[in-house]
Amino acid sequence: PHVLTDNLTKKNLFMAGILFEDIFDVKDIDPDGKKFERVSRLFCESESFKMDLILDVNTQLYPVNLGDKFRLLLTTSLKEDGMPDDGDFLSTDQGPSLADAFEYVMYGKVYRIEGNDGPGDSGRLSTYVSYGGLLMKLQGDANNLQGFEMDMNVYLMMKKLAF
């Protein structure tokens, strides 16, 4: 492998700002009981990359039901060209935003990345992001989580799919 070319490819993907994207199925909601009135913990599985997602969602703002399907996009920027932004969102800002195509958007920070050492788990990673206390754990093939780094700011965008 050519290190220079591999680094350029990774850099181009990162420049686009997109860290991960897939369609998820909601497999379970609050299996350990509801802890907060307005928040539910979703347990989901992705269709294309077979990733496992645990995600806290403010269900008062964005109700989610068992069996729902949604598109999930994780990015470092809301700008369509992927250029970095300062993390401040003003709805009066000029220009289109990636968020325009989604129904639910959160902004948070990566607080843990860990490898899974269990039998049959080689090559799997877990990435943890806190969105103001609403937590996300995305787990699966390490190749799908290469763009994540500790303390990185991450936008999460969701849109339910009709099926």
Z-matrix of the N, CA and C atoms (Angstrom, degrees):
N
C 1 1.461
C 2 1.526 1 110.88
N 3 1.296 2 114.59 1 144.48
C 4 1.465 3 120.33 2 179.02
C 5 1.519 4 108.62 3 -92.84
N 6 1.323 5 115.31 4 114.10
C 7 1.467 6 120.20 5 -176.42
C 8 1.525 7 111.16 6 -59.72
N 9 1.332 8 116.89 7 -42.44
C 10 1.456 9 120.24 8 -178.40
C 11 1.528 10 110.67 9 -61.09
N 12 1.346 11 117.15 10 -48.20
C 13 1.474 12 120.59 11 -179.10
C 14 1.516 13 110.81 12 -65.22
N 15 1.341 14 117.89 13 -42.49
C 16 1.462 15 120.70 14 179.53
C 17 1.525 16 110.58 15 -61.12
N 18 1.332 17 116.57 16 -42.45
C 19 1.462 18 119.94 17 179.31
C 20 1.527 19 111.34 18 -66.02
N 21 1.325 20 117.27 19 -37.27
C 22 1.461 21 120.16 20 178.12
C 23 1.524 22 110.51 21 -65.52
N 24 1.331 23 117.25 22 -41.03
C 25 1.460 24 120.93 23 179.28
C 26 1.515 25 110.27 24 -62.64
N 27 1.336 26 117.17 25 -47.67
C 28 1.467 27 120.79 26 178.67
C 29 1.527 28 110.03 27 -61.14
N 30 1.318 29 116.30 28 -40.70
C 31 1.462 30 120.06 29 -179.08
C 32 1.531 31 110.00 30 -63.87
N 33 1.334 32 117.77 31 -41.66
C 34 1.467 33 120.41 32 179.42
C 35 1.525 34 111.29 33 -63.73
N 36 1.337 35 117.35 34 -41.72
C 37 1.458 36 120.23 35 177.11
C 38 1.520 37 110.20 36 -62.12
N 39 1.329 38 116.04 37 -44.04
C 40 1.449 39 119.99 38 -179.54
C 41 1.524 40 110.40 39 -65.77
N 42 1.335 41 116.55 40 -37.91
C 43 1.459 42 120.45 41 -179.75
C 44 1.530 43 110.52 42 -60.26
N 45 1.331 44 116.71 43 -32.78
C 46 1.458 45 119.66 44 177.96
C 47 1.528 46 110.08 45 -68.76
N 48 1.328 47 116.57 46 -16.93
C 49 1.457 48 120.91 47 176.57
C 50 1.515 49 114.28 48 84.53
N 51 1.335 50 117.90 49 -9.52
C 52 1.465 51 120.35 50 -176.57
C 53 1.520 52 109.46 51 -86.61
N 54 1.337 53 115.56 52 123.31
C 55 1.460 54 122.06 53 -179.94
C 56 1.525 55 111.68 54 -96.48
N 57 1.347 56 116.23 55 -38.19
C 58 1.465 57 120.21 56 -177.32
C 59 1.522 58 108.86 57 -163.42
N 60 1.333 59 115.37 58 145.51
C 61 1.462 60 120.42 59 176.73
C 62 1.522 61 108.58 60 -152.35
N 63 1.331 62 116.76 61 135.61
C 64 1.462 63 121.10 62 176.05
C 65 1.527 64 108.84 63 -168.38
N 66 1.318 65 115.11 64 171.67
C 67 1.459 66 122.94 65 173.37
C 68 1.528 67 107.19 66 -97.97
N 69 1.326 68 117.02 67 133.93
C 70 1.463 69 121.53 68 -179.18
C 71 1.520 70 110.60 69 -119.28
N 72 1.342 71 115.04 70 146.93
C 73 1.464 72 123.10 71 172.62
C 74 1.520 73 107.91 72 -106.69
N 75 1.340 74 117.31 73 133.13
C 76 1.466 75 121.78 74 176.38
C 77 1.529 76 107.72 75 -80.00
N 78 1.343 77 115.65 76 112.90
C 79 1.467 78 121.91 77 -176.13
C 80 1.532 79 112.42 78 -96.26
N 81 1.346 80 116.60 79 -27.45
C 82 1.461 81 120.38 80 -178.96
C 83 1.530 82 108.59 81 -157.90
N 84 1.337 83 115.46 82 152.97
C 85 1.473 84 121.12 83 178.00
C 86 1.526 85 107.90 84 -134.05
N 87 1.314 86 116.20 85 126.43
C 88 1.471 87 123.03 86 177.61
C 89 1.536 88 113.65 87 47.73
N 90 1.347 89 118.33 88 54.99
C 91 1.469 90 119.11 89 -177.98
C 92 1.534 91 113.29 90 -63.97
N 93 1.318 92 117.51 91 -24.36
C 94 1.466 93 121.19 92 179.38
C 95 1.527 94 111.61 93 -96.93
N 96 1.331 95 116.51 94 16.46
C 97 1.456 96 120.93 95 -178.26
C 98 1.520 97 111.17 96 92.54
N 99 1.312 98 116.27 97 154.77
C 100 1.463 99 121.54 98 -178.75
C 101 1.525 100 109.46 99 -78.48
N 102 1.336 101 116.51 100 122.80
C 103 1.467 102 121.56 101 -177.63
C 104 1.534 103 111.92 102 -91.22
N 105 1.344 104 116.19 103 -32.31
C 106 1.458 105 121.29 104 -177.69
C 107 1.525 106 109.32 105 -131.50
N 108 1.324 107 115.51 106 143.60
C 109 1.463 108 121.14 107 -175.89
C 110 1.530 109 112.62 108 -59.01
N 111 1.321 110 117.28 109 -40.95
C 112 1.466 111 120.73 110 -171.33
C 113 1.525 112 114.17 111 -103.65
N 114 1.330 113 117.17 112 4.44
C 115 1.472 114 120.85 113 -175.78
C 116 1.521 115 109.51 114 -126.98
N 117 1.320 116 116.14 115 138.26
C 118 1.460 117 121.35 116 172.25
C 119 1.512 118 109.08 117 -123.78
N 120 1.334 119 115.19 118 147.84
C 121 1.460 120 121.54 119 176.31
C 122 1.529 121 107.73 120 -99.85
N 123 1.326 122 114.98 121 117.39
C 124 1.466 123 121.96 122 -178.53
C 125 1.522 124 109.83 123 -95.25
N 126 1.321 125 116.73 124 137.96
C 127 1.466 126 123.05 125 172.91
C 128 1.516 127 106.23 126 -113.74
N 129 1.338 128 115.88 127 117.52
C 130 1.458 129 120.87 128 -170.35
C 131 1.525 130 111.05 129 -132.47
N 132 1.337 131 114.25 130 160.37
C 133 1.461 132 120.98 131 177.34
C 134 1.525 133 107.90 132 -131.25
N 135 1.339 134 115.61 133 136.46
C 136 1.457 135 118.43 134 -178.39
C 137 1.523 136 110.66 135 -84.92
N 138 1.329 137 114.84 136 151.74
C 139 1.452 138 120.72 137 -175.39
C 140 1.529 139 112.44 138 -81.15
N 141 1.331 140 117.90 139 -44.47
C 142 1.471 141 119.99 140 -172.99
C 143 1.523 142 112.92 141 -85.76
N 144 1.339 143 117.21 142 -44.21
C 145 1.463 144 120.55 143 -170.87
C 146 1.524 145 113.70 144 -104.89
N 147 1.342 146 117.35 145 2.72
C 148 1.470 147 121.68 146 178.71
C 149 1.533 148 111.86 147 52.96
N 150 1.315 149 115.69 148 44.31
C 151 1.458 150 122.41 149 177.40
C 152 1.526 151 108.25 150 -93.02
N 153 1.338 152 115.89 151 149.53
C 154 1.460 153 121.59 152 174.87
C 155 1.518 154 108.64 153 -102.50
N 156 1.319 155 116.37 154 134.63
C 157 1.457 156 122.13 155 -178.21
C 158 1.520 157 109.22 156 -127.07
N 159 1.333 158 115.74 157 128.91
C 160 1.458 159 121.73 158 167.82
C 161 1.520 160 105.32 159 -115.79
N 162 1.329 161 116.64 160 124.63
C 163 1.460 162 120.10 161 -171.92
C 164 1.523 163 110.77 162 -141.80
N 165 1.340 164 115.81 163 129.76
C 166 1.458 165 121.92 164 172.71
C 167 1.525 166 108.40 165 -87.30
N 168 1.336 167 116.18 166 129.89
C 169 1.465 168 121.67 167 -177.94
C 170 1.524 169 108.92 168 -129.52
N 171 1.327 170 116.14 169 138.85
C 172 1.466 171 121.00 170 173.98
C 173 1.529 172 106.68 171 -75.46
N 174 1.341 173 115.23 172 96.36
C 175 1.460 174 120.09 173 -174.29
C 176 1.530 175 112.76 174 -76.66
N 177 1.337 176 117.08 175 -9.71
C 178 1.468 177 118.63 176 172.13
C 179 1.537 178 108.85 177 -71.27
N 180 1.322 179 116.54 178 -37.84
C 181 1.464 180 121.50 179 178.41
C 182 1.528 181 112.06 180 -84.09
N 183 1.341 182 115.58 181 -35.02
C 184 1.472 183 120.39 182 -172.84
C 185 1.529 184 109.64 183 -140.52
N 186 1.339 185 117.27 184 83.59
C 187 1.469 186 120.18 185 -178.42
C 188 1.532 187 111.24 186 -63.37
N 189 1.333 188 116.04 187 136.68
C 190 1.459 189 122.06 188 179.09
C 191 1.529 190 107.57 189 -130.88
N 192 1.330 191 116.18 190 138.13
C 193 1.460 192 121.49 191 -178.09
C 194 1.516 193 111.38 192 -116.60
N 195 1.315 194 115.53 193 156.84
C 196 1.455 195 122.31 194 174.67
C 197 1.527 196 108.43 195 -56.38
N 198 1.336 197 116.58 196 134.15
C 199 1.460 198 120.70 197 179.54
C 200 1.521 199 114.30 198 89.13
N 201 1.346 200 117.64 199 -9.87
C 202 1.470 201 119.52 200 176.76
C 203 1.523 202 109.49 201 -62.34
N 204 1.337 203 115.09 202 150.36
C 205 1.466 204 121.93 203 172.20
C 206 1.523 205 106.59 204 -115.81
N 207 1.331 206 115.87 205 141.58
C 208 1.458 207 118.57 206 176.70
C 209 1.524 208 110.59 207 -145.20
N 210 1.324 209 113.47 208 152.88
C 211 1.466 210 121.17 209 173.27
C 212 1.519 211 106.42 210 -88.64
N 213 1.332 212 115.78 211 132.35
C 214 1.463 213 121.68 212 178.04
C 215 1.518 214 108.26 213 -118.79
N 216 1.322 215 116.03 214 131.41
C 217 1.461 216 122.04 215 176.48
C 218 1.522 217 107.90 216 -127.98
N 219 1.326 218 116.80 217 127.30
C 220 1.468 219 122.57 218 175.74
C 221 1.518 220 107.27 219 -114.33
N 222 1.334 221 116.54 220 124.12
C 223 1.460 222 121.11 221 -176.71
C 224 1.526 223 110.72 222 -138.54
N 225 1.327 224 115.18 223 166.81
C 226 1.456 225 120.76 224 175.04
C 227 1.527 226 111.83 225 -96.23
N 228 1.338 227 116.31 226 -5.71
C 229 1.458 228 120.44 227 -175.57
C 230 1.521 229 109.42 228 -151.03
N 231 1.329 230 116.61 229 151.99
C 232 1.462 231 121.05 230 172.74
C 233 1.523 232 111.32 231 -91.07
N 234 1.326 233 116.76 232 -9.05
C 235 1.462 234 120.69 233 -178.18
C 236 1.525 235 110.05 234 -74.70
N 237 1.321 236 115.99 235 135.76
C 238 1.464 237 120.30 236 -175.95
C 239 1.526 238 112.72 237 -63.88
N 240 1.338 239 117.41 238 -26.21
C 241 1.470 240 119.68 239 178.68
C 242 1.528 241 111.44 240 -86.05
N 243 1.337 242 116.60 241 -1.23
C 244 1.458 243 120.64 242 177.48
C 245 1.514 244 114.47 243 79.54
N 246 1.323 245 117.26 244 1.19
C 247 1.467 246 119.57 245 179.36
C 248 1.526 247 108.63 246 -63.05
N 249 1.333 248 116.40 247 143.08
C 250 1.465 249 119.64 248 -177.82
C 251 1.527 250 111.21 249 -59.74
N 252 1.328 251 115.19 250 146.50
C 253 1.455 252 119.09 251 171.68
C 254 1.523 253 108.14 252 -119.34
N 255 1.324 254 115.94 253 173.33
C 256 1.466 255 119.08 254 -173.88
C 257 1.526 256 112.58 255 -90.32
N 258 1.335 257 117.59 256 2.86
C 259 1.453 258 120.51 257 179.37
C 260 1.511 259 113.77 258 87.32
N 261 1.338 260 117.28 259 -6.32
C 262 1.466 261 120.67 260 176.38
C 263 1.511 262 108.56 261 -92.21
N 264 1.326 263 117.25 262 128.24
C 265 1.458 264 120.79 263 179.58
C 266 1.509 265 109.27 264 -111.79
N 267 1.312 266 116.04 265 123.93
C 268 1.455 267 121.93 266 174.15
C 269 1.516 268 107.33 267 -123.92
N 270 1.329 269 117.33 268 124.03
C 271 1.462 270 119.63 269 -177.41
C 272 1.526 271 111.41 270 -66.52
N 273 1.326 272 116.97 271 -12.80
C 274 1.458 273 120.45 272 179.03
C 275 1.526 274 112.54 273 -88.20
N 276 1.359 275 116.71 274 -5.04
C 277 1.465 276 119.26 275 179.22
C 278 1.519 277 110.15 276 -58.39
N 279 1.319 278 115.65 277 144.30
C 280 1.458 279 120.86 278 178.68
C 281 1.519 280 109.85 279 -76.66
N 282 1.304 281 115.76 280 153.71
C 283 1.462 282 120.37 281 173.14
C 284 1.509 283 113.23 282 92.70
N 285 1.331 284 114.56 283 156.13
C 286 1.461 285 120.12 284 -179.19
C 287 1.523 286 111.47 285 -72.69
N 288 1.325 287 115.38 286 155.58
C 289 1.453 288 122.14 287 -179.92
C 290 1.519 289 108.26 288 -129.33
N 291 1.338 290 116.40 289 147.30
C 292 1.461 291 120.19 290 174.56
C 293 1.531 292 110.41 291 -57.21
N 294 1.329 293 116.79 292 -32.33
C 295 1.464 294 121.69 293 -177.96
C 296 1.531 295 112.13 294 -62.92
N 297 1.338 296 118.22 295 -21.31
C 298 1.465 297 121.22 296 -178.27
C 299 1.526 298 112.27 297 -58.93
N 300 1.335 299 117.50 298 -28.06
C 301 1.469 300 121.78 299 -176.37
C 302 1.532 301 112.23 300 -92.35
N 303 1.338 302 118.14 301 5.79
C 304 1.460 303 121.40 302 -175.31
C 305 1.519 304 111.04 303 -124.12
N 306 1.352 305 115.49 304 163.94
C 307 1.464 306 121.36 305 -176.89
C 308 1.524 307 113.27 306 -103.41
N 309 1.329 308 116.52 307 -24.38
C 310 1.471 309 121.13 308 -174.78
C 311 1.524 310 107.46 309 -139.80
N 312 1.339 311 116.43 310 125.24
C 313 1.469 312 121.32 311 -176.14
C 314 1.526 313 108.88 312 -132.41
N 315 1.344 314 115.59 313 135.66
C 316 1.474 315 120.80 314 174.59
C 317 1.529 316 108.17 315 -132.09
N 318 1.336 317 115.41 316 156.83
C 319 1.465 318 122.64 317 179.43
C 320 1.518 319 107.96 318 -126.95
N 321 1.330 320 116.80 319 126.40
C 322 1.460 321 118.90 320 -177.06
C 323 1.506 322 113.13 321 -150.62
N 324 1.343 323 114.21 322 -164.32
C 325 1.460 324 120.55 323 -173.76
C 326 1.529 325 110.16 324 -136.85
N 327 1.351 326 115.48 325 138.05
C 328 1.459 327 121.73 326 175.13
C 329 1.521 328 107.85 327 -69.17
N 330 1.349 329 116.90 328 124.24
C 331 1.459 330 119.36 329 -179.98
C 332 1.525 331 113.25 330 -116.75
N 333 1.320 332 118.11 331 -9.08
C 334 1.467 333 119.29 332 176.78
C 335 1.527 334 109.05 333 -159.95
N 336 1.335 335 114.99 334 140.54
C 337 1.464 336 122.30 335 171.45
C 338 1.514 337 105.38 336 -133.78
N 339 1.330 338 116.56 337 125.77
C 340 1.457 339 117.39 338 -178.87
C 341 1.521 340 110.97 339 -141.37
N 342 1.343 341 114.28 340 148.06
C 343 1.450 342 120.72 341 174.32
C 344 1.513 343 109.43 342 -84.42
N 345 1.314 344 115.78 343 153.34
C 346 1.468 345 120.96 344 178.15
C 347 1.520 346 107.90 345 -100.20
N 348 1.329 347 115.97 346 122.45
C 349 1.456 348 120.75 347 -173.45
C 350 1.522 349 113.46 348 -102.22
N 351 1.321 350 116.86 349 5.53
C 352 1.464 351 119.54 350 -178.41
C 353 1.520 352 111.67 351 -70.39
N 354 1.326 353 117.24 352 164.77
C 355 1.463 354 120.16 353 178.42
C 356 1.528 355 110.28 354 -61.66
N 357 1.312 356 115.61 355 134.43
C 358 1.458 357 120.63 356 -179.54
C 359 1.516 358 113.97 357 76.68
N 360 1.328 359 117.88 358 5.58
C 361 1.465 360 121.36 359 -178.06
C 362 1.527 361 112.83 360 -105.03
N 363 1.319 362 117.73 361 8.51
C 364 1.461 363 118.60 362 -177.54
C 365 1.524 364 109.30 363 -62.31
N 366 1.318 365 115.14 364 140.30
C 367 1.454 366 120.49 365 -178.88
C 368 1.517 367 113.50 366 81.12
N 369 1.339 368 117.28 367 9.34
C 370 1.466 369 120.66 368 177.57
C 371 1.530 370 109.82 369 -106.83
N 372 1.332 371 114.82 370 144.00
C 373 1.456 372 121.63 371 178.46
C 374 1.519 373 109.43 372 -128.42
N 375 1.321 374 115.46 373 156.82
C 376 1.464 375 122.19 374 170.34
C 377 1.523 376 107.75 375 -123.28
N 378 1.324 377 115.98 376 131.98
C 379 1.457 378 122.19 377 176.64
C 380 1.516 379 107.87 378 -117.37
N 381 1.326 380 116.33 379 130.31
C 382 1.464 381 122.63 380 -177.46
C 383 1.526 382 109.26 381 -114.07
N 384 1.336 383 116.40 382 132.07
C 385 1.459 384 121.86 383 178.26
C 386 1.528 385 108.15 384 -130.23
N 387 1.329 386 116.40 385 137.41
C 388 1.453 387 121.58 386 174.13
C 389 1.522 388 108.77 387 -106.39
N 390 1.333 389 115.05 388 125.53
C 391 1.463 390 121.80 389 176.79
C 392 1.527 391 107.18 390 -107.67
N 393 1.323 392 116.07 391 77.56
C 394 1.460 393 120.53 392 -178.78
C 395 1.518 394 112.38 393 60.05
N 396 1.320 395 117.04 394 34.47
C 397 1.464 396 121.48 395 179.73
C 398 1.522 397 113.60 396 101.03
N 399 1.330 398 117.91 397 -18.77
C 400 1.462 399 120.96 398 171.39
C 401 1.525 400 105.72 399 -82.84
N 402 1.322 401 117.08 400 123.65
C 403 1.460 402 120.78 401 -169.10
C 404 1.518 403 112.56 402 -102.97
N 405 1.331 404 114.69 403 151.80
C 406 1.461 405 122.49 404 174.66
C 407 1.517 406 108.67 405 -132.78
N 408 1.323 407 115.88 406 137.33
C 409 1.465 408 121.86 407 169.82
C 410 1.520 409 106.43 408 -126.93
N 411 1.323 410 116.00 409 120.40
C 412 1.465 411 122.13 410 177.02
C 413 1.517 412 107.01 411 -114.50
N 414 1.328 413 116.07 412 121.94
C 415 1.458 414 120.89 413 -172.40
C 416 1.521 415 109.84 414 -130.50
N 417 1.346 416 114.67 415 138.71
C 418 1.456 417 119.19 416 176.52
C 419 1.506 418 111.15 417 163.97
N 420 1.321 419 115.66 418 -158.45
C 421 1.464 420 123.05 419 -177.79
C 422 1.527 421 110.36 420 -53.68
N 423 1.332 422 115.33 421 126.89
C 424 1.471 423 121.19 422 -177.49
C 425 1.523 424 112.21 423 -56.35
N 426 1.334 425 117.86 424 -30.81
C 427 1.466 426 120.76 425 -179.80
C 428 1.522 427 112.36 426 -61.63
N 429 1.325 428 117.08 427 -26.53
C 430 1.465 429 120.72 428 -179.85
C 431 1.527 430 112.88 429 -84.50
N 432 1.339 431 116.75 430 -6.95
C 433 1.470 432 120.59 431 -175.78
C 434 1.531 433 112.13 432 -121.05
N 435 1.319 434 116.81 433 19.46
C 436 1.472 435 120.96 434 -175.04
C 437 1.519 436 114.32 435 -64.12
N 438 1.325 437 117.61 436 -29.94
C 439 1.464 438 119.61 437 -174.04
C 440 1.513 439 114.74 438 -78.46
N 441 1.327 440 117.76 439 -10.83
C 442 1.465 441 120.79 440 -176.34
C 443 1.520 442 111.33 441 -80.69
N 444 1.340 443 116.23 442 140.17
C 445 1.461 444 122.21 443 177.04
C 446 1.531 445 108.36 444 -135.97
N 447 1.325 446 115.55 445 152.56
C 448 1.466 447 120.48 446 177.44
C 449 1.528 448 110.88 447 -55.06
N 450 1.334 449 116.33 448 141.69
C 451 1.465 450 124.52 449 176.60
C 452 1.525 451 114.24 450 64.90
N 453 1.337 452 116.83 451 9.96
C 454 1.460 453 120.95 452 177.43
C 455 1.532 454 108.62 453 -73.67
N 456 1.342 455 116.22 454 140.28
C 457 1.460 456 120.88 455 174.41
C 458 1.527 457 109.18 456 -83.94
N 459 1.340 458 115.74 457 136.42
C 460 1.460 459 120.93 458 -173.43
C 461 1.528 460 110.45 459 -135.74
N 462 1.331 461 116.11 460 131.57
C 463 1.458 462 121.64 461 170.76
C 464 1.522 463 108.43 462 -91.01
N 465 1.331 464 116.36 463 137.26
C 466 1.451 465 122.93 464 172.39
C 467 1.512 466 107.15 465 -113.21
N 468 1.332 467 116.20 466 129.03
C 469 1.470 468 120.90 467 178.63
C 470 1.520 469 109.20 468 -128.19
N 471 1.339 470 115.98 469 134.72
C 472 1.464 471 122.06 470 -178.74
C 473 1.521 472 110.26 471 -129.03
N 474 1.340 473 114.31 472 145.64
C 475 1.463 474 120.81 473 172.39
C 476 1.523 475 107.57 474 -146.98
N 477 1.339 476 116.16 475 124.33
C 478 1.457 477 120.10 476 179.03
C 479 1.526 478 109.80 477 -68.69
N 480 1.328 479 115.11 478 147.52
C 481 1.453 480 121.30 479 179.05
C 482 1.520 481 109.51 480 -109.16
N 483 1.314 482 115.68 481 139.88
C 484 1.461 483 119.92 482 174.07
C 485 1.528 484 107.07 483 -81.55
N 486 1.324 485 116.95 484 137.96
C 487 1.469 486 119.04 485 178.51
C 488 1.524 487 109.76 486 -143.46
